[in-house]
Amino acid sequence: MTFCELKQKDVINICDGRRLGKPIDLVLNEAACVCALIVPGPSSFWNCLKPDREGISIPWERIRRIGDDVILVELEANYT
């Protein structure tokens, strides 16, 4: 699977059913293996004014399933 395909999928937290957004970046380790998936941070009016807002890093081991349309992750409520 390519990153172009991956970034078209919605990321859903299975703990609370919340949609976290679509992937915007990947974190790679020294061996070029994926360590984490980055999704946009919580949106608000003030975040629209900051073009360099940070995203939420989801560790690869928290990804439970990558389906045709969604990526299911398991994050505690206080994680985001």
N, C-alpha and C positions, 0 to 999 in steps of 0.2 A: 504494500500500500504506500502511496506517495503522500507527502505532506499536503499537496493540493487536494487530494481526496479526503484526507483527515480533517482539514480545516473547513470542509463543507458540512460537517456533522455537528449537531447540538450536543453539548455536554450536560448531562443530567445527574444530579446528586440523588442516589437511591435512598439516602437516609431521610430526606425531607421532600423529595420530588421537585426541588427547585432547579430551574434551567439556569446554568451558569454562563451560557454563551457558546460561541464557536471558538475553537483553538486559534490563537494568534501567533504562537511561537512554540518551540521545543527547546529543552535543555539537554545538551549532550555531555557525556563524560569524556575522559581522555581517549577512550577506545571508540569514540563516535557512536556509542549506544545511547538510546533515549533514556534519560533519568526522570524527566518531568514534562508535563504538558502545561502550557500557559494559556489561561483564558482571561478575558477582560475582567477588571475589578468591578466592584459594585458601581452602578451608574447613578449619577445624580446631576442636577443642573450645574454644579460647580465643576464636576469632572469634565463636562463638555468644554469648559474654558481652558482646561489644561491638556494640551495635545500629547504630553509625554507621561500620561498616567500609567501606573504600574498595573500588572495583572496578578492573578492568583496562580501560584505554582502548585500543580497537582502532581505529587510523586507518582511515578509509573506504577508502583506497587498498589496504589489506591484505585487504579483503573480495573474495573471488574469485567467489562465486556465492551467490545467495539462491534456495533451492529451496522446494518445498512445505512441507517439514518441518524443514529445516536451513539454517543459514547457514555456508558454508565460508569459513574465513579462513586466511591463510598467515602464521604467526608463527614466528620462530626459537625454539629450545628455551629460550634464556636470556631471552626477552621477558617471560614471566610469572613 
